[in-house]
Amino acid sequence: MLAPRERVAYSPIIERPAVRWPNGARVAVWVAPNVEHHDYTPPHNPARDPFPRVPHPDVQQYSIRDYGNRVGFWRTAEVMDEFGVRCTLSLNLAVLEHFPQIRDAIVARRWAVMAHGFYNTRFMYGMSEDEERAFYVDQIETVRRETGMPVKGMLGPGVTGTERTPDLMAEAGFIYHADWVHDDQPVPIRVAKGKLFSIPYSWEINDGPLFARHYDGAYFAQIAKLQFDRLYEEGDRTGLVYCLAIHPFRIGQPHMIDHLRDIVRHIASRKDVWLATGDEIADHYLANYYDRDVALAVPRAKGVR
């Protein structure tokens, strides 16, 4: 198995040739709502103890995500429609089958789907190689069957994976991975065959971990705008990527939704911004910069573990 430095060559951003986004945009912005479905009685996974959180059923976690699908998703969609933003859903794919109204809303808006497993309670820990390979095929086929769309990227369910994950993702036909939150630009990931790269996702500008630590919506809006402003300023030299990662069951609450509107209004008011989907960013990078960046990658220094 390849170590991280063998998967991803170290490349300081100050030494890279410039990346340019369409129409000279300084920042490529993608909004990634995590639309999740929580098992009412999730299966036990011996690779992650203790799990589940409480003895069955886990009413708390099931019901809060159910709120997201019943109410929060629709409030979030209204904000995105207001500003003409096409989202990239980090989607538990069981949503497509359980909630056909959400499926139809995704298709009607031409939003992209980034695979996020089937349930946010079923992790990749402990999968055999054959099980993991079948898992990727199942995700791709499910999205195509339910929406008619391709799926090009993945955020691991619960941000879980195995040492084989990059190789098997690329083998299945995925081109981007969002688990590696290690840069402000797309970065090639070395795989056995095919092509795979990371695109910037965010744990910092993400209402999931922030609100779980009891930060409020005003603070989230403040740091989300500060993050964008810094990337916009630095984007004069080379194109950067801003990801706004949100959870409709959190930001779609009545007391939170106007903070999301504030963030999106701030971003949409600036010129030289590319409001894109994750798929569009990935396609542009693959067509214009992936091969260049692979050729420029510096091998891992000898003796470094």
Secondary structure per residue as TSV (DSSP state, phi and psi in degrees):
chain	resnum	aa	ss	phi	psi
A	1	M	-	360.0	143.2
A	2	L	-	-82.7	136.5
A	3	A	-	-74.4	162.0
A	4	P	H	-53.1	-42.9
A	5	R	H	-69.6	-19.7
A	6	E	H	-84.3	-26.8
A	7	R	H	-75.1	-41.7
A	8	V	S	-131.8	111.5
A	9	A	-	-67.9	141.2
A	10	Y	-	-70.6	129.9
A	11	S	-	-145.7	100.6
A	12	P	-	-64.3	135.1
A	13	I	G	-61.8	-27.0
A	14	I	G	-71.3	-14.3
A	15	E	G	-102.5	-1.9
A	16	R	S	-86.1	146.5
A	17	P	-	-65.9	158.8
A	18	A	-	-68.4	147.6
A	19	V	-	-103.8	137.6
A	20	R	-	-122.6	129.5
A	21	W	-	-90.9	163.9
A	22	P	G	-53.7	140.9
A	23	N	G	58.9	26.7
A	24	G	G	71.2	20.5
A	25	A	-	-61.7	140.8
A	26	R	S	-77.1	-37.2
A	27	V	E	-131.6	132.6
A	28	A	E	-93.1	120.4
A	29	V	E	-109.2	125.2
A	30	W	E	-126.9	138.0
A	31	V	E	-105.3	125.7
A	32	A	E	-122.3	85.5
A	33	P	E	-70.2	129.1
A	34	N	E	-88.8	105.0
A	35	V	E	-101.7	111.1
A	36	E	-	-119.2	157.4
A	37	H	-	-134.0	126.8
A	38	H	-	-105.6	128.1
A	39	D	-	-57.7	138.1
A	40	Y	S	-70.4	-36.0
A	41	T	S	-130.0	78.5
A	42	P	-	-65.3	146.0
A	43	P	-	-69.7	149.1
A	44	H	-	-72.5	139.3
A	45	N	-	-122.1	106.9
A	46	P	T	-64.3	-16.3
A	47	A	T	-78.5	-8.4
A	48	R	S	-135.9	94.9
A	49	D	S	-108.4	143.6
A	50	P	S	-83.6	137.4
A	51	F	-	-154.5	137.7
A	52	P	S	-73.4	178.3
A	53	R	S	-60.4	-41.2
A	54	V	S	-137.1	164.4
A	55	P	S	-56.4	149.1
A	56	H	S	-60.0	150.2
A	57	P	-	-83.5	151.8
A	58	D	-	-89.8	79.2
A	59	V	H	-61.7	-40.1
A	60	Q	H	-59.5	-54.0
A	61	Q	H	-71.7	-34.1
A	62	Y	H	-63.2	-47.5
A	63	S	H	-73.3	-33.1
A	64	I	H	-68.1	-36.0
A	65	R	H	-74.3	-30.1
A	66	D	H	-64.9	-35.7
A	67	Y	H	-60.0	-42.7
A	68	G	I	-57.6	-41.5
A	69	N	I	-79.2	-28.5
A	70	R	I	-83.8	-33.6
A	71	V	I	-131.8	-54.4
A	72	G	I	-60.2	-39.3
A	73	F	H	-56.6	-42.0
A	74	W	H	-73.7	-35.1
A	75	R	H	-64.8	-42.8
A	76	T	H	-63.1	-44.3
A	77	A	H	-60.7	-36.6
A	78	E	H	-62.6	-41.1
A	79	V	H	-64.5	-44.3
A	80	M	H	-64.8	-39.0
A	81	D	H	-63.1	-38.1
A	82	E	H	-58.6	-36.2
A	83	F	H	-109.2	8.9
A	84	G	T	67.5	33.2
A	85	V	-	-93.7	126.0
A	86	R	-	-94.6	120.1
A	87	C	-	-86.6	167.5
A	88	T	E	-120.1	104.9
A	89	L	E	-77.4	123.6
A	90	S	E	-81.1	97.1
A	91	L	E	-114.2	121.7
A	92	N	-	-67.7	113.9
A	93	L	T	-69.6	-13.9
A	94	A	H	-62.6	-23.0
A	95	V	H	-57.3	-37.4
A	96	L	H	-61.2	-33.4
A	97	E	H	-90.3	-36.5
A	98	H	H	-76.9	-32.8
A	99	F	-	-129.3	79.7
A	100	P	H	-62.1	-25.2
A	101	Q	H	-64.7	-37.9
A	102	I	H	-67.3	-44.0
A	103	R	H	-54.5	-47.0
A	104	D	H	-66.6	-35.4
A	105	A	H	-66.1	-37.6
A	106	I	H	-63.1	-48.1
A	107	V	H	-64.3	-43.9
A	108	A	H	-63.0	-34.2
A	109	R	H	-88.2	-4.4
A	110	R	T	57.9	37.6
A	111	W	-	-76.3	150.8
A	112	A	E	-85.8	155.2
A	113	V	E	-115.3	124.2
A	114	M	E	-105.4	121.5
A	115	A	E	-61.2	140.3
A	116	H	-	-139.9	42.3
A	117	G	-	69.8	-166.0
A	118	F	S	-104.4	-38.9
A	119	Y	-	-134.6	148.0
A	120	N	T	-80.0	9.6
A	121	T	T	-110.1	1.3
A	122	R	-	-118.6	107.9
A	123	F	-	-97.2	166.4
A	124	M	S	-87.0	-11.3
A	125	Y	T	-53.5	134.8
A	126	G	T	84.0	-2.4
A	127	M	-	-67.2	140.8
A	128	S	-	-74.7	169.5
A	129	E	H	-62.1	-41.4
A	130	D	H	-67.3	-39.8
A	131	E	H	-64.3	-41.1
A	132	E	H	-69.2	-39.3
A	133	R	H	-61.7	-44.0
A	134	A	H	-66.4	-32.5
A	135	F	H	-59.9	-43.3
A	136	Y	H	-68.7	-42.4
A	137	V	H	-61.1	-42.1
A	138	D	H	-62.8	-40.6
A	139	Q	H	-63.7	-47.8
A	140	I	H	-61.3	-44.9
A	141	E	H	-68.5	-34.5
A	142	T	H	-65.7	-45.9
A	143	V	H	-63.5	-43.1
A	144	R	H	-64.4	-42.5
A	145	R	H	-66.5	-41.5
A	146	E	H	-84.6	-28.5
A	147	T	H	-123.8	-17.3
A	148	G	S	77.6	7.3
A	149	M	-	-106.1	154.4
A	150	P	-	-77.8	161.3
A	151	V	-	-123.7	126.7
A	152	K	-	-112.2	-18.4
A	153	G	E	-135.1	168.2
A	154	M	E	-147.6	141.8
A	155	L	-	-113.7	119.9
A	156	G	-	-57.0	142.6
A	157	P	T	-59.9	121.9
A	158	G	T	66.4	17.1
A	159	V	S	50.5	55.7
A	160	T	-	-115.8	160.6
A	161	G	-	-172.4	-174.6
A	162	T	-	-127.3	175.1
A	163	E	T	-66.1	-20.7
A	164	R	T	-86.1	-10.9
A	165	T	H	-52.6	-51.0
A	166	P	H	-58.2	-43.2
A	167	D	H	-62.9	-44.0
A	168	L	H	-74.5	-32.3
A	169	M	H	-60.2	-50.2
A	170	A	H	-63.7	-39.3
A	171	E	H	-59.9	-36.7
A	172	A	H	-76.7	-17.8
A	173	G	T	114.1	0.9
A	174	F	-	-68.1	148.8
A	175	I	-	-116.6	-18.0
A	176	Y	E	-137.3	152.3
A	177	H	E	-127.9	132.8
A	178	A	S	-105.2	0.8
A	179	D	S	-72.0	-26.9
A	180	W	-	-87.6	92.6
A	181	V	-	-91.5	61.6
A	182	H	-	-119.3	10.8
A	183	D	-	-162.6	168.6
A	184	D	S	-103.5	6.4
A	185	Q	S	-137.3	160.9
A	186	P	-	-60.6	147.6
A	187	V	E	-139.0	130.1
A	188	P	E	-63.3	142.7
A	189	I	E	-115.4	125.3
A	190	R	-	-69.6	128.1
A	191	V	-	-133.6	163.3
A	192	A	S	-64.9	-39.9
A	193	K	S	-154.3	154.2
A	194	G	S	88.1	-167.8
A	195	K	-	-131.5	135.3
A	196	L	E	-147.5	143.1
A	197	F	E	-148.9	160.4
A	198	S	E	-89.2	148.9
A	199	I	-	-122.3	145.7
A	200	P	-	-61.1	120.4
A	201	Y	-	-107.0	-175.0
A	202	S	-	-146.6	133.6
A	203	W	S	-97.1	-24.7
A	204	E	S	-78.9	-46.0
A	205	I	S	-98.4	72.0
A	206	N	B	-152.3	115.4
A	207	D	H	-68.2	-16.4
A	208	G	H	-63.5	-68.0
A	209	P	H	-65.7	-32.4
A	210	L	H	-67.0	-49.2
A	211	F	H	-71.3	-28.1
A	212	A	H	-64.0	-25.7
A	213	R	T	-95.6	13.1
A	214	H	T	73.0	24.4
A	215	Y	-	-74.4	152.3
A	216	D	-	-97.6	173.1
A	217	G	H	-64.4	-34.4
A	218	A	H	-64.7	-40.0
A	219	Y	H	-66.1	-42.7
A	220	F	H	-59.0	-45.9
A	221	A	H	-61.8	-39.8
A	222	Q	H	-62.3	-50.6
A	223	I	H	-73.9	-29.9
A	224	A	H	-63.5	-40.3
A	225	K	H	-72.5	-37.9
A	226	L	H	-63.2	-41.7
A	227	Q	H	-60.9	-46.5
A	228	F	H	-61.8	-45.7
A	229	D	H	-61.2	-39.9
A	230	R	H	-66.5	-45.6
A	231	L	H	-63.9	-37.7
A	232	Y	H	-62.9	-42.8
A	233	E	H	-64.9	-46.5
A	234	E	H	-72.5	-20.6
A	235	G	T	-68.5	-5.5
A	236	D	T	-65.2	-29.0
A	237	R	T	-89.1	-42.5
A	238	T	S	-153.6	144.8
A	239	G	-	-66.0	135.0
A	240	L	E	-121.1	171.4
A	241	V	E	-121.7	132.3
A	242	Y	E	-116.7	125.8
A	243	C	E	-115.4	126.8
A	244	L	E	-105.1	104.1
A	245	A	E	-98.5	121.6
A	246	I	E	-134.5	163.0
A	247	H	-	-127.1	112.9
A	248	P	H	-56.3	-26.4
A	249	F	H	-73.5	-11.8
A	250	R	H	-105.7	-63.3
A	251	I	H	-70.9	-18.4
A	252	G	T	-84.8	5.8
A	253	Q	S	-69.1	151.9
A	254	P	T	-55.7	-36.6
A	255	H	T	-84.3	-4.2
A	256	M	T	-108.6	-26.1
A	257	I	H	-62.7	-32.8
A	258	D	H	-70.9	-21.6
A	259	H	H	-70.0	-37.5
A	260	L	H	-64.0	-44.1
A	261	R	H	-58.8	-40.0
A	262	D	H	-61.6	-43.6
A	263	I	H	-64.4	-49.8
A	264	V	H	-66.7	-38.7
A	265	R	H	-60.1	-42.6
A	266	H	H	-60.1	-45.6
A	267	I	H	-68.4	-45.2
A	268	A	H	-68.6	-17.7
A	269	S	T	-78.7	-12.4
A	270	R	S	-93.7	145.5
A	271	K	S	-81.3	168.9
A	272	D	S	58.7	40.1
A	273	V	E	-122.6	132.2
A	274	W	E	-100.9	103.0
A	275	L	E	-81.1	104.7
A	276	A	-	-128.8	170.5
A	277	T	-	-92.8	163.6
A	278	G	H	-58.7	-37.0
A	279	D	H	-63.7	-41.3
A	280	E	H	-66.2	-41.7
A	281	I	H	-62.1	-44.8
A	282	A	H	-63.0	-43.7
A	283	D	H	-63.3	-41.4
A	284	H	H	-65.1	-43.5
A	285	Y	H	-64.8	-44.1
A	286	L	H	-62.2	-40.3
A	287	A	H	-73.2	-28.6
A	288	N	H	-116.3	-25.6
A	289	Y	T	-133.1	-17.9
A	290	Y	H	-59.2	-52.8
A	291	D	H	-62.1	-39.0
A	292	R	H	-60.6	-45.6
A	293	D	H	-70.3	-33.0
A	294	V	H	-64.4	-43.0
A	295	A	H	-65.6	-31.1
A	296	L	H	-86.2	-9.2
A	297	A	-	-61.0	134.3
A	298	V	-	-92.2	126.8
A	299	P	-	-59.7	157.1
A	300	R	-	-62.5	134.9
A	301	A	-	-62.7	140.8
A	302	K	T	-63.6	138.6
A	303	G	T	87.1	-7.3
A	304	V	-	-87.6	128.2
A	305	R	-	-99.3	360.0
